[in-house]
Amino acid sequence: MDMVLIKQKERNNMTQVVKASVKMQRISARKARLVADLIRYKSATQSLVILQTTHKKASEIILKLLNSAIANATNNFGLDATKLVVSKILVNEGPTLKRFQPHSRGRAYPILKRTSHFYIELLELNNDEKLDMEAK
């Protein structure tokens, strides 16, 4: 009986992590990371404003992903959207599509069409908690 109560208390103290991902997006990871760095460790509502005012292709992809993660938090876990914080956002390289451009003297120059995988995690923080920002 005591173990059940202890586990329940531990579960209440833990913060809930909400995840969302999207794969095979036709944008290079290097360009997408520029936008991802803008919203890392920011609140979800502040991140939405930043992404809506950023004029980059990656901002549209990350905006849809963030909206999906917020919807997961509210519908699946019953969390408050105003208390959510972007704790982790990753942009990894996906497979590269290889095409060829014809050039003079019968040569072919390669064209690399890069793809990316996006991954985001949101945390629900209480009013007294602060997110530890890790210096890299």
Short mmCIF file of the C-alpha atoms (twelve columns), coordinates in Angstrom:
data_MODEL
# 
_entry.id   MODEL 
# 
loop_
_atom_site.group_PDB 
_atom_site.id 
_atom_site.type_symbol 
_atom_site.label_atom_id 
_atom_site.label_alt_id 
_atom_site.label_comp_id 
_atom_site.label_asym_id 
_atom_site.label_seq_id 
_atom_site.Cartn_x 
_atom_site.Cartn_y 
_atom_site.Cartn_z 
_atom_site.pdbx_PDB_model_num 
ATOM 1   C CA . MET A 1   0.000  0.000  0.000   1 
ATOM 2   C CA . ASP A 2   2.812  2.424  0.867   1 
ATOM 3   C CA . MET A 3   4.612  1.706  -2.417  1 
ATOM 4   C CA . VAL A 4   1.511  2.670  -4.378  1 
ATOM 5   C CA . LEU A 5   1.270  6.001  -2.559  1 
ATOM 6   C CA . ILE A 6   4.966  6.731  -3.076  1 
ATOM 7   C CA . LYS A 7   4.765  5.974  -6.785  1 
ATOM 8   C CA . GLN A 8   1.691  8.170  -7.082  1 
ATOM 9   C CA . LYS A 9   3.497  11.059 -5.365  1 
ATOM 10  C CA . GLU A 10  6.509  10.613 -7.645  1 
ATOM 11  C CA . ARG A 11  4.224  10.626 -10.670 1 
ATOM 12  C CA . ASN A 12  2.616  13.890 -9.535  1 
ATOM 13  C CA . ASN A 13  6.014  15.573 -9.132  1 
ATOM 14  C CA . MET A 14  7.196  14.548 -12.590 1 
ATOM 15  C CA . THR A 15  6.626  16.942 -15.447 1 
ATOM 16  C CA . GLN A 16  4.815  15.580 -18.483 1 
ATOM 17  C CA . VAL A 17  6.774  15.374 -21.749 1 
ATOM 18  C CA . VAL A 18  4.829  15.687 -25.008 1 
ATOM 19  C CA . LYS A 19  6.453  14.647 -28.286 1 
ATOM 20  C CA . ALA A 20  5.766  15.205 -31.975 1 
ATOM 21  C CA . SER A 21  7.793  14.527 -35.098 1 
ATOM 22  C CA . VAL A 22  7.656  14.867 -38.854 1 
ATOM 23  C CA . LYS A 23  9.959  13.160 -41.327 1 
ATOM 24  C CA . MET A 24  11.115 13.445 -44.945 1 
ATOM 25  C CA . GLN A 25  10.611 17.204 -45.332 1 
ATOM 26  C CA . ARG A 26  12.232 18.690 -48.451 1 
ATOM 27  C CA . ILE A 27  14.517 21.238 -46.806 1 
ATOM 28  C CA . SER A 28  18.149 20.987 -45.810 1 
ATOM 29  C CA . ALA A 29  18.806 20.432 -42.122 1 
ATOM 30  C CA . ARG A 30  21.315 23.285 -42.041 1 
ATOM 31  C CA . LYS A 31  18.696 25.840 -43.114 1 
ATOM 32  C CA . ALA A 32  16.020 24.398 -40.822 1 
ATOM 33  C CA . ARG A 33  18.278 24.521 -37.755 1 
ATOM 34  C CA . LEU A 34  18.459 28.315 -38.067 1 
ATOM 35  C CA . VAL A 35  14.728 28.524 -37.346 1 
ATOM 36  C CA . ALA A 36  14.791 25.752 -34.733 1 
ATOM 37  C CA . ASP A 37  17.391 27.662 -32.708 1 
ATOM 38  C CA . LEU A 38  15.006 30.634 -32.471 1 
ATOM 39  C CA . ILE A 39  12.389 28.777 -30.406 1 
ATOM 40  C CA . ARG A 40  14.490 26.426 -28.264 1 
ATOM 41  C CA . TYR A 41  13.758 26.900 -24.498 1 
ATOM 42  C CA . LYS A 42  10.951 29.402 -25.211 1 
ATOM 43  C CA . SER A 43  7.319  29.070 -24.148 1 
ATOM 44  C CA . ALA A 44  4.923  27.540 -26.657 1 
ATOM 45  C CA . THR A 45  2.874  30.727 -27.064 1 
ATOM 46  C CA . GLN A 46  6.005  32.828 -27.579 1 
ATOM 47  C CA . SER A 47  7.309  30.251 -30.079 1 
ATOM 48  C CA . LEU A 48  4.080  30.470 -32.085 1 
ATOM 49  C CA . VAL A 49  4.509  34.244 -32.429 1 
ATOM 50  C CA . ILE A 50  8.164  33.891 -33.448 1 
ATOM 51  C CA . LEU A 51  7.362  31.281 -36.101 1 
ATOM 52  C CA . GLN A 52  4.452  33.270 -37.539 1 
ATOM 53  C CA . THR A 53  6.663  36.326 -38.044 1 
ATOM 54  C CA . THR A 54  9.693  34.462 -39.442 1 
ATOM 55  C CA . HIS A 55  9.796  34.439 -43.238 1 
ATOM 56  C CA . LYS A 56  11.522 31.121 -43.887 1 
ATOM 57  C CA . LYS A 57  10.319 27.861 -45.388 1 
ATOM 58  C CA . ALA A 58  11.352 25.968 -42.248 1 
ATOM 59  C CA . SER A 59  9.174  28.185 -40.053 1 
ATOM 60  C CA . GLU A 60  6.019  26.866 -41.752 1 
ATOM 61  C CA . ILE A 61  7.079  23.251 -41.155 1 
ATOM 62  C CA . ILE A 62  8.040  23.856 -37.523 1 
ATOM 63  C CA . LEU A 63  4.833  25.862 -36.930 1 
ATOM 64  C CA . LYS A 64  2.703  22.897 -38.041 1 
ATOM 65  C CA . LEU A 65  4.803  20.576 -35.885 1 
ATOM 66  C CA . LEU A 66  4.470  22.837 -32.833 1 
ATOM 67  C CA . ASN A 67  0.689  23.081 -33.316 1 
ATOM 68  C CA . SER A 68  0.566  19.278 -33.505 1 
ATOM 69  C CA . ALA A 69  2.554  18.936 -30.275 1 
ATOM 70  C CA . ILE A 70  0.290  21.451 -28.503 1 
ATOM 71  C CA . ALA A 71  -2.774 19.537 -29.736 1 
ATOM 72  C CA . ASN A 72  -1.234 16.293 -28.424 1 
ATOM 73  C CA . ALA A 73  -0.692 17.924 -25.035 1 
ATOM 74  C CA . THR A 74  -4.214 19.309 -24.690 1 
ATOM 75  C CA . ASN A 75  -6.183 16.406 -26.186 1 
ATOM 76  C CA . ASN A 76  -4.177 13.352 -25.110 1 
ATOM 77  C CA . PHE A 77  -2.781 14.488 -21.759 1 
ATOM 78  C CA . GLY A 78  -5.118 17.319 -20.710 1 
ATOM 79  C CA . LEU A 79  -2.286 19.817 -20.190 1 
ATOM 80  C CA . ASP A 80  -2.588 23.595 -20.154 1 
ATOM 81  C CA . ALA A 81  -1.212 25.079 -23.389 1 
ATOM 82  C CA . THR A 82  -0.071 28.280 -21.668 1 
ATOM 83  C CA . LYS A 83  2.328  26.364 -19.381 1 
ATOM 84  C CA . LEU A 84  4.111  24.464 -22.167 1 
ATOM 85  C CA . VAL A 85  7.778  25.102 -22.975 1 
ATOM 86  C CA . VAL A 86  9.861  23.855 -25.921 1 
ATOM 87  C CA . SER A 87  12.422 21.757 -24.044 1 
ATOM 88  C CA . LYS A 88  13.969 20.015 -27.055 1 
ATOM 89  C CA . ILE A 89  13.867 20.542 -30.802 1 
ATOM 90  C CA . LEU A 90  16.024 18.533 -33.180 1 
ATOM 91  C CA . VAL A 91  16.517 18.767 -36.921 1 
ATOM 92  C CA . ASN A 92  18.330 15.751 -38.349 1 
ATOM 93  C CA . GLU A 93  19.346 14.943 -41.904 1 
ATOM 94  C CA . GLY A 94  17.163 12.570 -43.836 1 
ATOM 95  C CA . PRO A 95  17.970 10.682 -47.027 1 
ATOM 96  C CA . THR A 96  19.288 12.702 -49.960 1 
ATOM 97  C CA . LEU A 97  17.535 12.567 -53.336 1 
ATOM 98  C CA . LYS A 98  20.142 12.487 -56.095 1 
ATOM 99  C CA . ARG A 99  19.403 14.058 -59.473 1 
ATOM 100 C CA . PHE A 100 21.660 14.938 -62.396 1 
ATOM 101 C CA . GLN A 101 21.998 18.123 -64.434 1 
ATOM 102 C CA . PRO A 102 23.262 17.648 -68.008 1 
ATOM 103 C CA . HIS A 103 26.344 19.682 -68.872 1 
ATOM 104 C CA . SER A 104 28.612 20.148 -71.846 1 
ATOM 105 C CA . ARG A 105 30.531 17.315 -73.505 1 
ATOM 106 C CA . GLY A 106 28.074 14.709 -72.248 1 
ATOM 107 C CA . ARG A 107 28.876 15.193 -68.610 1 
ATOM 108 C CA . ALA A 108 26.382 15.063 -65.761 1 
ATOM 109 C CA . TYR A 109 26.662 17.235 -62.655 1 
ATOM 110 C CA . PRO A 110 24.970 15.942 -59.498 1 
ATOM 111 C CA . ILE A 111 22.167 17.815 -57.745 1 
ATOM 112 C CA . LEU A 112 21.578 16.824 -54.111 1 
ATOM 113 C CA . LYS A 113 18.035 17.421 -52.884 1 
ATOM 114 C CA . ARG A 114 18.317 17.147 -49.124 1 
ATOM 115 C CA . THR A 115 15.580 16.121 -46.697 1 
ATOM 116 C CA . SER A 116 15.180 16.597 -42.940 1 
ATOM 117 C CA . HIS A 117 13.544 14.956 -39.942 1 
ATOM 118 C CA . PHE A 118 12.062 17.242 -37.241 1 
ATOM 119 C CA . TYR A 119 11.509 16.248 -33.594 1 
ATOM 120 C CA . ILE A 120 10.066 18.420 -30.812 1 
ATOM 121 C CA . GLU A 121 9.426  17.902 -27.090 1 
ATOM 122 C CA . LEU A 122 7.266  20.122 -24.890 1 
ATOM 123 C CA . LEU A 123 7.295  20.241 -21.087 1 
ATOM 124 C CA . GLU A 124 4.577  21.514 -18.795 1 
ATOM 125 C CA . LEU A 125 6.089  23.710 -16.096 1 
ATOM 126 C CA . ASN A 126 4.475  24.913 -12.897 1 
ATOM 127 C CA . ASN A 127 4.642  28.585 -11.945 1 
ATOM 128 C CA . ASP A 128 7.569  28.070 -9.554  1 
ATOM 129 C CA . GLU A 129 9.642  25.899 -11.909 1 
ATOM 130 C CA . LYS A 130 12.157 27.182 -14.425 1 
ATOM 131 C CA . LEU A 131 13.660 25.311 -17.328 1 
ATOM 132 C CA . ASP A 132 17.404 24.732 -16.982 1 
ATOM 133 C CA . MET A 133 19.020 26.102 -20.107 1 
ATOM 134 C CA . GLU A 134 22.030 23.996 -21.002 1 
ATOM 135 C CA . ALA A 135 24.975 25.914 -22.418 1 
ATOM 136 C CA . LYS A 136 26.531 24.173 -25.396 1 
# 
